[in-house]
């Protein structure tokens, strides 16, 4: 059905001159046909797009430039993104997270293109053998190089920032290098994204950024602050920045599991402290968290997954129950327990869509996307030793045994155990009357206690 401009004006309750102006400014979205006499005839799609334009300009009080960024084809301000129309830049894309992100995106979403941006040409070559070049392009570059970053981001819609120096001992011994990559690199990503008109940028953070006790955690805390505040720099361009913060990832480099399996041959397992606990999640969940964050973010949020904890002693028992355990003492920069949400963060946190969302503590910040979320109770903290969900020795043994290649086969072993744990999580959530739309598998993996898994090509 076609509509005259008078009918559209009445339907939208705006003057005809406004409709003609919007038609000029948003010519990709509003394209009425012309009759032989030159009169406009608007389609249902034109009217739907005009309604969206009105909501952004009038209800949200955005500028024309901001509306253009929000309505750029393929982007959704709230909810599902049409990934087939998205060009994605993935910094640190040759690491564990980057490779799995590419795998999931290609299998499920088929984006327009993924640009892998990293320093390691060998790892890019190896990725090329796996993924080819139909969906993936390979850019040699460093996040320390702002000019190269800006060139790589030209024409990009979404940036996933995974590049970082993550080995705790390496960061302690090379502090200035950690600052250059993790802090200055974050600034370069923000500047390049704003200058090139990127729509959304999500940065990967870590539980070690919460009350940090080592330089790695301190640099990631700075990076989080930079990304949250980066929204105030985007101005009329409308670029939005956010973070995801999670714990240790099973299947990524740096895992303690291969170490324990190797030590089992000697009859002796070494741990740093018997009280130690950690959060765990799978690479699948890490990627899912990023996708959900990009779909819902308004800019400035920190997204935290709801995942179970495990005790390092239980992990040792699961792998080598008959071995002697030697306690070697906590290493520099290592915590007994990790935290994902502090009490201070909790004051601005809601439980939403199966995750926690830490919102910026500013009165001007919009909270439209999270009206259906439930605020967490006063005094809420989310730490690995006070978690509601735990992996038992039996759970851990079910994940690990029968696997000859821990980084590959352990994930498939992990799935059945996770589905069972999901049922517990969902029941707990329902009992607490918190909304959790789509149950996402909760998973975990122990980190070598003072090492963050390498999730990039750094």
DOZALO-399095 format. One record per residue (C-alpha): x, y, z; residue number from 1. Coordinates in pm, whole numbers, m for minus. Example, Ala and Ser with C-alpha at 12.3 -4.5 7.8 and 13.67 -1.06 7.14 Angstrom:
2
<X 1230 Y m450 Z 780 pos 1> .
<X 1367 Y m106 Z 714 pos 2> .
***
This chain:
458
<X 0 Y 0 Z 0 pos 1> .
<X 122 Y 351 Z m84 pos 2> .
<X 53 Y 668 Z 112 pos 3> .
<X 38 Y 1033 Z 15 pos 4> .
<X 253 Y 1280 Z 206 pos 5> .
<X m62 Y 1427 Z 367 pos 6> .
<X m150 Y 1084 Z 508 pos 7> .
<X 203 Y 1031 Z 638 pos 8> .
<X 201 Y 1376 Z 798 pos 9> .
<X m123 Y 1295 Z 980 pos 10> .
<X 0 Y 950 Z 1088 pos 11> .
<X 327 Y 1086 Z 1232 pos 12> .
<X 176 Y 1416 Z 1353 pos 13> .
<X 456 Y 1621 Z 1201 pos 14> .
<X 440 Y 1889 Z 925 pos 15> .
<X 487 Y 1787 Z 562 pos 16> .
<X 795 Y 2011 Z 544 pos 17> .
<X 955 Y 1801 Z 822 pos 18> .
<X 888 Y 1479 Z 631 pos 19> .
<X 1048 Y 1627 Z 318 pos 20> .
<X 1349 Y 1736 Z 525 pos 21> .
<X 1389 Y 1391 Z 681 pos 22> .
<X 1355 Y 1237 Z 337 pos 23> .
<X 1654 Y 1446 Z 224 pos 24> .
<X 1867 Y 1376 Z 531 pos 25> .
<X 1787 Y 1002 Z 546 pos 26> .
<X 1770 Y 925 Z 175 pos 27> .
<X 1894 Y 566 Z 227 pos 28> .
<X 1600 Y 490 Z 455 pos 29> .
<X 1315 Y 700 Z 313 pos 30> .
<X 1272 Y 653 Z m63 pos 31> .
<X 918 Y 730 Z m180 pos 32> .
<X 818 Y 648 Z m534 pos 33> .
<X 707 Y 927 Z m768 pos 34> .
<X 389 Y 930 Z m974 pos 35> .
<X 388 Y 1047 Z m1333 pos 36> .
<X 286 Y 1386 Z m1198 pos 37> .
<X 583 Y 1395 Z m954 pos 38> .
<X 386 Y 1332 Z m633 pos 39> .
<X 541 Y 1125 Z m353 pos 40> .
<X 404 Y 784 Z m259 pos 41> .
<X 542 Y 636 Z 66 pos 42> .
<X 562 Y 263 Z 140 pos 43> .
<X 502 Y 89 Z 474 pos 44> .
<X 879 Y 53 Z 509 pos 45> .
<X 925 Y 428 Z 453 pos 46> .
<X 670 Y 501 Z 726 pos 47> .
<X 834 Y 256 Z 971 pos 48> .
<X 1170 Y 426 Z 912 pos 49> .
<X 1017 Y 772 Z 956 pos 50> .
<X 867 Y 658 Z 1288 pos 51> .
<X 1214 Y 543 Z 1402 pos 52> .
<X 1363 Y 875 Z 1292 pos 53> .
<X 1101 Y 1066 Z 1487 pos 54> .
<X 1164 Y 858 Z 1802 pos 55> .
<X 1536 Y 927 Z 1791 pos 56> .
<X 1512 Y 1299 Z 1706 pos 57> .
<X 1208 Y 1395 Z 1914 pos 58> .
<X 1182 Y 1142 Z 2197 pos 59> .
<X 1553 Y 1086 Z 2255 pos 60> .
<X 1650 Y 1440 Z 2160 pos 61> .
<X 1938 Y 1326 Z 1939 pos 62> .
<X 2096 Y 1528 Z 1659 pos 63> .
<X 2064 Y 1445 Z 1290 pos 64> .
<X 2423 Y 1313 Z 1285 pos 65> .
<X 2360 Y 1092 Z 1587 pos 66> .
<X 2039 Y 960 Z 1432 pos 67> .
<X 2225 Y 877 Z 1113 pos 68> .
<X 2475 Y 669 Z 1307 pos 69> .
<X 2205 Y 491 Z 1507 pos 70> .
<X 1995 Y 419 Z 1199 pos 71> .
<X 2281 Y 318 Z 974 pos 72> .
<X 2165 Y 9 Z 789 pos 73> .
<X 2215 Y m306 Z 996 pos 74> .
<X 2236 Y m142 Z 1338 pos 75> .
<X 1974 Y m178 Z 1606 pos 76> .
<X 1969 Y 66 Z 1897 pos 77> .
<X 1809 Y m196 Z 2119 pos 78> .
<X 1798 Y m568 Z 2054 pos 79> .
<X 1905 Y m785 Z 1766 pos 80> .
<X 2172 Y m670 Z 1520 pos 81> .
<X 2162 Y m770 Z 1155 pos 82> .
<X 2515 Y m911 Z 1153 pos 83> .
<X 2512 Y m982 Z 780 pos 84> .
<X 2537 Y m608 Z 721 pos 85> .
<X 2815 Y m543 Z 973 pos 86> .
<X 3185 Y m488 Z 915 pos 87> .
<X 3375 Y m585 Z 1231 pos 88> .
<X 3729 Y m503 Z 1343 pos 89> .
<X 3874 Y m746 Z 1598 pos 90> .
<X 4192 Y m626 Z 1769 pos 91> .
<X 4412 Y m902 Z 1908 pos 92> .
<X 4218 Y m1127 Z 1677 pos 93> .
<X 4467 Y m1416 Z 1660 pos 94> .
<X 4430 Y m1518 Z 2025 pos 95> .
<X 4198 Y m1777 Z 2179 pos 96> .
<X 3900 Y m1543 Z 2203 pos 97> .
<X 3961 Y m1396 Z 1858 pos 98> .
<X 3972 Y m1732 Z 1684 pos 99> .
<X 3660 Y m1853 Z 1860 pos 100> .
<X 3480 Y m1526 Z 1789 pos 101> .
<X 3554 Y m1569 Z 1418 pos 102> .
<X 3436 Y m1930 Z 1430 pos 103> .
<X 3103 Y m1845 Z 1596 pos 104> .
<X 3040 Y m1539 Z 1380 pos 105> .
<X 3106 Y m1726 Z 1055 pos 106> .
<X 2902 Y m2034 Z 1155 pos 107> .
<X 2600 Y m1850 Z 1297 pos 108> .
<X 2591 Y m1492 Z 1170 pos 109> .
<X 2795 Y m1455 Z 845 pos 110> .
<X 2896 Y m1089 Z 892 pos 111> .
<X 2989 Y m874 Z 596 pos 112> .
<X 3356 Y m895 Z 699 pos 113> .
<X 3574 Y m949 Z 1007 pos 114> .
<X 3904 Y m762 Z 1003 pos 115> .
<X 4155 Y m942 Z 1226 pos 116> .
<X 4403 Y m686 Z 1357 pos 117> .
<X 4715 Y m818 Z 1534 pos 118> .
<X 5095 Y m815 Z 1533 pos 119> .
<X 5168 Y m1181 Z 1464 pos 120> .
<X 5191 Y m1268 Z 1095 pos 121> .
<X 5242 Y m1641 Z 1168 pos 122> .
<X 4920 Y m1666 Z 1367 pos 123> .
<X 4739 Y m1473 Z 1096 pos 124> .
<X 4873 Y m1720 Z 842 pos 125> .
<X 4747 Y m2009 Z 1056 pos 126> .
<X 4405 Y m1845 Z 1086 pos 127> .
<X 4395 Y m1795 Z 709 pos 128> .
<X 4436 Y m2172 Z 665 pos 129> .
<X 4134 Y m2228 Z 891 pos 130> .
<X 3895 Y m1946 Z 795 pos 131> .
<X 4010 Y m1846 Z 448 pos 132> .
<X 3925 Y m1499 Z 319 pos 133> .
<X 3554 Y m1512 Z 240 pos 134> .
<X 3455 Y m1347 Z 568 pos 135> .
<X 3792 Y m1263 Z 726 pos 136> .
<X 4063 Y m1012 Z 634 pos 137> .
<X 4401 Y m998 Z 804 pos 138> .
<X 4561 Y m668 Z 909 pos 139> .
<X 4911 Y m654 Z 1056 pos 140> .
<X 4914 Y m376 Z 1312 pos 141> .
<X 4962 Y m274 Z 1674 pos 142> .
<X 4713 Y m92 Z 1895 pos 143> .
<X 5001 Y 137 Z 1987 pos 144> .
<X 4996 Y 271 Z 1629 pos 145> .
<X 4707 Y 522 Z 1600 pos 146> .
<X 4753 Y 585 Z 1227 pos 147> .
<X 4738 Y 216 Z 1138 pos 148> .
<X 4434 Y 169 Z 1364 pos 149> .
<X 4252 Y 455 Z 1198 pos 150> .
<X 4322 Y 314 Z 853 pos 151> .
<X 4204 Y m33 Z 963 pos 152> .
<X 3876 Y 109 Z 1100 pos 153> .
<X 3769 Y 289 Z 784 pos 154> .
<X 3424 Y 162 Z 691 pos 155> .
<X 3390 Y m48 Z 1009 pos 156> .
<X 3059 Y m65 Z 1200 pos 157> .
<X 3166 Y m255 Z 1516 pos 158> .
<X 3497 Y m293 Z 1699 pos 159> .
<X 3576 Y m571 Z 1948 pos 160> .
<X 3890 Y m474 Z 2139 pos 161> .
<X 4063 Y m789 Z 2268 pos 162> .
<X 4428 Y m685 Z 2228 pos 163> .
<X 4627 Y m659 Z 2552 pos 164> .
<X 4936 Y m773 Z 2736 pos 165> .
<X 4788 Y m1025 Z 2980 pos 166> .
<X 5063 Y m1228 Z 3145 pos 167> .
<X 5083 Y m1099 Z 3501 pos 168> .
<X 5459 Y m1167 Z 3550 pos 169> .
<X 5542 Y m1012 Z 3211 pos 170> .
<X 5346 Y m698 Z 3295 pos 171> .
<X 5517 Y m672 Z 3635 pos 172> .
<X 5861 Y m702 Z 3476 pos 173> .
<X 5779 Y m476 Z 3178 pos 174> .
<X 5545 Y m215 Z 3330 pos 175> .
<X 5593 Y 57 Z 3069 pos 176> .
<X 5516 Y m186 Z 2788 pos 177> .
<X 5195 Y m290 Z 2966 pos 178> .
<X 5093 Y 75 Z 2999 pos 179> .
<X 5164 Y 144 Z 2630 pos 180> .
<X 4953 Y m149 Z 2510 pos 181> .
<X 4674 Y m171 Z 2767 pos 182> .
<X 4617 Y 199 Z 2841 pos 183> .
<X 4755 Y 399 Z 2550 pos 184> .
<X 4628 Y 130 Z 2313 pos 185> .
<X 4277 Y 170 Z 2459 pos 186> .
<X 4296 Y 544 Z 2399 pos 187> .
<X 4407 Y 486 Z 2039 pos 188> .
<X 4113 Y 252 Z 1979 pos 189> .
<X 3868 Y 512 Z 2112 pos 190> .
<X 4017 Y 798 Z 1909 pos 191> .
<X 4024 Y 595 Z 1587 pos 192> .
<X 3666 Y 471 Z 1637 pos 193> .
<X 3531 Y 823 Z 1687 pos 194> .
<X 3729 Y 967 Z 1395 pos 195> .
<X 3611 Y 697 Z 1153 pos 196> .
<X 3247 Y 692 Z 1268 pos 197> .
<X 3233 Y 341 Z 1415 pos 198> .
<X 2893 Y 270 Z 1571 pos 199> .
<X 2980 Y 45 Z 1866 pos 200> .
<X 3299 Y m57 Z 2043 pos 201> .
<X 3320 Y m326 Z 2312 pos 202> .
<X 3640 Y m388 Z 2511 pos 203> .
<X 3730 Y m711 Z 2689 pos 204> .
<X 3820 Y m668 Z 3055 pos 205> .
<X 3897 Y m903 Z 3342 pos 206> .
<X 3815 Y m977 Z 3705 pos 207> .
<X 4169 Y m867 Z 3780 pos 208> .
<X 4061 Y m508 Z 3708 pos 209> .
<X 3847 Y m521 Z 4024 pos 210> .
<X 4044 Y m400 Z 4326 pos 211> .
<X 4368 Y m473 Z 4136 pos 212> .
<X 4677 Y m600 Z 4317 pos 213> .
<X 4902 Y m628 Z 4010 pos 214> .
<X 4998 Y m402 Z 3722 pos 215> .
<X 4801 Y m603 Z 3468 pos 216> .
<X 4481 Y m552 Z 3667 pos 217> .
<X 4561 Y m184 Z 3720 pos 218> .
<X 4607 Y m122 Z 3348 pos 219> .
<X 4280 Y m299 Z 3270 pos 220> .
<X 4103 Y m89 Z 3534 pos 221> .
<X 4236 Y 223 Z 3360 pos 222> .
<X 4120 Y 84 Z 3026 pos 223> .
<X 3768 Y 27 Z 3167 pos 224> .
<X 3753 Y 386 Z 3293 pos 225> .
<X 3874 Y 517 Z 2957 pos 226> .
<X 3611 Y 321 Z 2766 pos 227> .
<X 3327 Y 427 Z 2995 pos 228> .
<X 3425 Y 793 Z 2968 pos 229> .
<X 3498 Y 760 Z 2597 pos 230> .
<X 3124 Y 808 Z 2537 pos 231> .
<X 3154 Y 1172 Z 2640 pos 232> .
<X 3408 Y 1230 Z 2359 pos 233> .
<X 3201 Y 1087 Z 2074 pos 234> .
<X 2978 Y 1396 Z 2044 pos 235> .
<X 2752 Y 1414 Z 1740 pos 236> .
<X 2919 Y 1111 Z 1578 pos 237> .
<X 2730 Y 886 Z 1819 pos 238> .
<X 3000 Y 620 Z 1871 pos 239> .
<X 2923 Y 412 Z 2179 pos 240> .
<X 3172 Y 237 Z 2404 pos 241> .
<X 3127 Y m39 Z 2662 pos 242> .
<X 3312 Y m325 Z 2832 pos 243> .
<X 3262 Y m689 Z 2918 pos 244> .
<X 3429 Y m814 Z 3234 pos 245> .
<X 3472 Y m1185 Z 3300 pos 246> .
<X 3693 Y m1441 Z 3472 pos 247> .
<X 3905 Y m1733 Z 3355 pos 248> .
<X 3827 Y m1900 Z 3025 pos 249> .
<X 3846 Y m2274 Z 2970 pos 250> .
<X 4017 Y m2359 Z 2645 pos 251> .
<X 4236 Y m2048 Z 2627 pos 252> .
<X 4610 Y m2026 Z 2663 pos 253> .
<X 4744 Y m2005 Z 3020 pos 254> .
<X 4524 Y m2276 Z 3167 pos 255> .
<X 4643 Y m2460 Z 3477 pos 256> .
<X 4480 Y m2784 Z 3358 pos 257> .
<X 4763 Y m2892 Z 3126 pos 258> .
<X 5011 Y m2815 Z 3405 pos 259> .
<X 4823 Y m3035 Z 3653 pos 260> .
<X 4796 Y m3317 Z 3400 pos 261> .
<X 5169 Y m3302 Z 3338 pos 262> .
<X 5249 Y m3287 Z 3710 pos 263> .
<X 5026 Y m3589 Z 3767 pos 264> .
<X 5291 Y m3801 Z 3598 pos 265> .
<X 5535 Y m3713 Z 3878 pos 266> .
<X 5289 Y m3795 Z 4156 pos 267> .
<X 5297 Y m3437 Z 4291 pos 268> .
<X 5069 Y m3138 Z 4221 pos 269> .
<X 5173 Y m2784 Z 4314 pos 270> .
<X 4920 Y m2515 Z 4411 pos 271> .
<X 4979 Y m2172 Z 4558 pos 272> .
<X 4707 Y m2168 Z 4827 pos 273> .
<X 4448 Y m2427 Z 4935 pos 274> .
<X 4180 Y m2158 Z 4985 pos 275> .
<X 4199 Y m2028 Z 4629 pos 276> .
<X 3880 Y m1995 Z 4418 pos 277> .
<X 3818 Y m1874 Z 4063 pos 278> .
<X 3533 Y m1792 Z 3824 pos 279> .
<X 3504 Y m2010 Z 3511 pos 280> .
<X 3339 Y m1971 Z 3171 pos 281> .
<X 3377 Y m2118 Z 2823 pos 282> .
<X 3490 Y m1944 Z 2508 pos 283> .
<X 3135 Y m1993 Z 2378 pos 284> .
<X 3003 Y m1793 Z 2670 pos 285> .
<X 3266 Y m1524 Z 2631 pos 286> .
<X 3163 Y m1474 Z 2268 pos 287> .
<X 2793 Y m1487 Z 2359 pos 288> .
<X 2849 Y m1220 Z 2625 pos 289> .
<X 3015 Y m990 Z 2371 pos 290> .
<X 2731 Y m1041 Z 2122 pos 291> .
<X 2466 Y m970 Z 2387 pos 292> .
<X 2656 Y m664 Z 2507 pos 293> .
<X 2676 Y m523 Z 2155 pos 294> .
<X 2304 Y m584 Z 2104 pos 295> .
<X 2193 Y m407 Z 2422 pos 296> .
<X 2459 Y m146 Z 2496 pos 297> .
<X 2375 Y 223 Z 2505 pos 298> .
<X 2734 Y 314 Z 2592 pos 299> .
<X 2916 Y 323 Z 2925 pos 300> .
<X 2803 Y m14 Z 3062 pos 301> .
<X 3019 Y m296 Z 3195 pos 302> .
<X 2860 Y m636 Z 3126 pos 303> .
<X 2933 Y m925 Z 3365 pos 304> .
<X 2828 Y m1288 Z 3301 pos 305> .
<X 2659 Y m1504 Z 3562 pos 306> .
<X 2902 Y m1795 Z 3593 pos 307> .
<X 2996 Y m2057 Z 3855 pos 308> .
<X 3306 Y m2076 Z 4069 pos 309> .
<X 3548 Y m2358 Z 4143 pos 310> .
<X 3800 Y m2435 Z 4416 pos 311> .
<X 4156 Y m2495 Z 4300 pos 312> .
<X 4181 Y m2784 Z 4548 pos 313> .
<X 3876 Y m2947 Z 4387 pos 314> .
<X 4038 Y m2909 Z 4049 pos 315> .
<X 4354 Y m3079 Z 4175 pos 316> .
<X 4143 Y m3364 Z 4321 pos 317> .
<X 3951 Y m3399 Z 3996 pos 318> .
<X 4267 Y m3432 Z 3789 pos 319> .
<X 4492 Y m3627 Z 4025 pos 320> .
<X 4312 Y m3749 Z 4335 pos 321> .
<X 4594 Y m3984 Z 4439 pos 322> .
<X 4878 Y m3734 Z 4400 pos 323> .
<X 5051 Y m3544 Z 4678 pos 324> .
<X 4971 Y m3173 Z 4688 pos 325> .
<X 5248 Y m2926 Z 4762 pos 326> .
<X 5156 Y m2569 Z 4862 pos 327> .
<X 5420 Y m2334 Z 4720 pos 328> .
<X 5278 Y m2003 Z 4841 pos 329> .
<X 5098 Y m1712 Z 4675 pos 330> .
<X 5297 Y m1541 Z 4403 pos 331> .
<X 5335 Y m1163 Z 4362 pos 332> .
<X 5020 Y m1003 Z 4223 pos 333> .
<X 4799 Y m1305 Z 4297 pos 334> .
<X 4467 Y m1307 Z 4486 pos 335> .
<X 4309 Y m1586 Z 4688 pos 336> .
<X 3965 Y m1497 Z 4553 pos 337> .
<X 3859 Y m1292 Z 4251 pos 338> .
<X 3577 Y m1036 Z 4227 pos 339> .
<X 3364 Y m934 Z 3931 pos 340> .
<X 3137 Y m681 Z 4104 pos 341> .
<X 3230 Y m478 Z 4412 pos 342> .
<X 2981 Y m334 Z 4661 pos 343> .
<X 3041 Y 7 Z 4502 pos 344> .
<X 2966 Y m132 Z 4155 pos 345> .
<X 2661 Y m307 Z 4296 pos 346> .
<X 2487 Y 22 Z 4368 pos 347> .
<X 2454 Y 77 Z 3993 pos 348> .
<X 2403 Y m285 Z 3883 pos 349> .
<X 2095 Y m459 Z 3744 pos 350> .
<X 2034 Y m826 Z 3669 pos 351> .
<X 1926 Y m830 Z 3306 pos 352> .
<X 1897 Y m1087 Z 3028 pos 353> .
<X 2099 Y m1353 Z 3212 pos 354> .
<X 2387 Y m1120 Z 3302 pos 355> .
<X 2472 Y m830 Z 3530 pos 356> .
<X 2496 Y m478 Z 3386 pos 357> .
<X 2701 Y m219 Z 3574 pos 358> .
<X 2566 Y 117 Z 3462 pos 359> .
<X 2750 Y 451 Z 3468 pos 360> .
<X 2680 Y 654 Z 3779 pos 361> .
<X 2582 Y 973 Z 3597 pos 362> .
<X 2241 Y 1142 Z 3604 pos 363> .
<X 2256 Y 1222 Z 3233 pos 364> .
<X 2306 Y 861 Z 3127 pos 365> .
<X 2006 Y 697 Z 2958 pos 366> .
<X 1876 Y 374 Z 3110 pos 367> .
<X 1610 Y 291 Z 2852 pos 368> .
<X 1746 Y m53 Z 2763 pos 369> .
<X 1735 Y m187 Z 3119 pos 370> .
<X 1393 Y m87 Z 3248 pos 371> .
<X 1299 Y m456 Z 3273 pos 372> .
<X 1613 Y m537 Z 3469 pos 373> .
<X 1608 Y m596 Z 3846 pos 374> .
<X 1835 Y m398 Z 4072 pos 375> .
<X 2061 Y m615 Z 4285 pos 376> .
<X 2012 Y m599 Z 4666 pos 377> .
<X 2193 Y m343 Z 4880 pos 378> .
<X 2541 Y m460 Z 4970 pos 379> .
<X 2557 Y m699 Z 4673 pos 380> .
<X 2904 Y m825 Z 4576 pos 381> .
<X 2996 Y m1088 Z 4321 pos 382> .
<X 3311 Y m1275 Z 4423 pos 383> .
<X 3441 Y m1621 Z 4344 pos 384> .
<X 3424 Y m1736 Z 4708 pos 385> .
<X 3065 Y m1611 Z 4767 pos 386> .
<X 2907 Y m1737 Z 4450 pos 387> .
<X 2572 Y m1921 Z 4452 pos 388> .
<X 2688 Y m2171 Z 4189 pos 389> .
<X 2986 Y m2404 Z 4230 pos 390> .
<X 3153 Y m2675 Z 4028 pos 391> .
<X 3196 Y m2991 Z 4232 pos 392> .
<X 3483 Y m3237 Z 4201 pos 393> .
<X 3248 Y m3459 Z 4002 pos 394> .
<X 3159 Y m3171 Z 3768 pos 395> .
<X 3526 Y m3095 Z 3711 pos 396> .
<X 3614 Y m3460 Z 3658 pos 397> .
<X 3335 Y m3486 Z 3402 pos 398> .
<X 3485 Y m3195 Z 3215 pos 399> .
<X 3843 Y m3314 Z 3216 pos 400> .
<X 3864 Y m3693 Z 3198 pos 401> .
<X 3847 Y m3870 Z 2866 pos 402> .
<X 4010 Y m3573 Z 2694 pos 403> .
<X 4345 Y m3620 Z 2528 pos 404> .
<X 4363 Y m3266 Z 2391 pos 405> .
<X 4261 Y m3037 Z 2675 pos 406> .
<X 4215 Y m2714 Z 2479 pos 407> .
<X 3994 Y m2880 Z 2218 pos 408> .
<X 3824 Y m3185 Z 2363 pos 409> .
<X 3760 Y m3046 Z 2711 pos 410> .
<X 3508 Y m2802 Z 2575 pos 411> .
<X 3292 Y m3074 Z 2422 pos 412> .
<X 3315 Y m3273 Z 2747 pos 413> .
<X 3224 Y m2955 Z 2925 pos 414> .
<X 2894 Y m2906 Z 2746 pos 415> .
<X 2689 Y m3184 Z 2907 pos 416> .
<X 2803 Y m3078 Z 3253 pos 417> .
<X 2717 Y m2717 Z 3177 pos 418> .
<X 2364 Y m2800 Z 3063 pos 419> .
<X 2303 Y m2966 Z 3398 pos 420> .
<X 2440 Y m2665 Z 3581 pos 421> .
<X 2216 Y m2438 Z 3374 pos 422> .
<X 1911 Y m2599 Z 3527 pos 423> .
<X 2036 Y m2509 Z 3873 pos 424> .
<X 2107 Y m2151 Z 3771 pos 425> .
<X 1767 Y m2102 Z 3608 pos 426> .
<X 1584 Y m2240 Z 3910 pos 427> .
<X 1778 Y m2011 Z 4142 pos 428> .
<X 1706 Y m1712 Z 3921 pos 429> .
<X 1336 Y m1789 Z 3902 pos 430> .
<X 1318 Y m1835 Z 4276 pos 431> .
<X 1476 Y m1493 Z 4326 pos 432> .
<X 1231 Y m1343 Z 4072 pos 433> .
<X 1506 Y m1212 Z 3852 pos 434> .
<X 1450 Y m1213 Z 3479 pos 435> .
<X 1664 Y m1442 Z 3273 pos 436> .
<X 1525 Y m1470 Z 2921 pos 437> .
<X 1747 Y m1712 Z 2742 pos 438> .
<X 1943 Y m1947 Z 2960 pos 439> .
<X 2304 Y m1922 Z 2859 pos 440> .
<X 2533 Y m2200 Z 2963 pos 441> .
<X 2747 Y m2118 Z 3262 pos 442> .
<X 3099 Y m2241 Z 3244 pos 443> .
<X 3440 Y m2201 Z 3386 pos 444> .
<X 3807 Y m2273 Z 3374 pos 445> .
<X 4085 Y m2225 Z 3624 pos 446> .
<X 4360 Y m1990 Z 3548 pos 447> .
<X 4712 Y m2054 Z 3645 pos 448> .
<X 4627 Y m1844 Z 3946 pos 449> .
<X 4859 Y m1555 Z 3860 pos 450> .
<X 4813 Y m1570 Z 3484 pos 451> .
<X 4530 Y m1433 Z 3273 pos 452> .
<X 4451 Y m1649 Z 2970 pos 453> .
<X 4583 Y m1503 Z 2648 pos 454> .
<X 4274 Y m1398 Z 2451 pos 455> .
<X 4450 Y m1217 Z 2172 pos 456> .
<X 4749 Y m1215 Z 1946 pos 457> .
<X 4966 Y m1000 Z 2168 pos 458> .
***
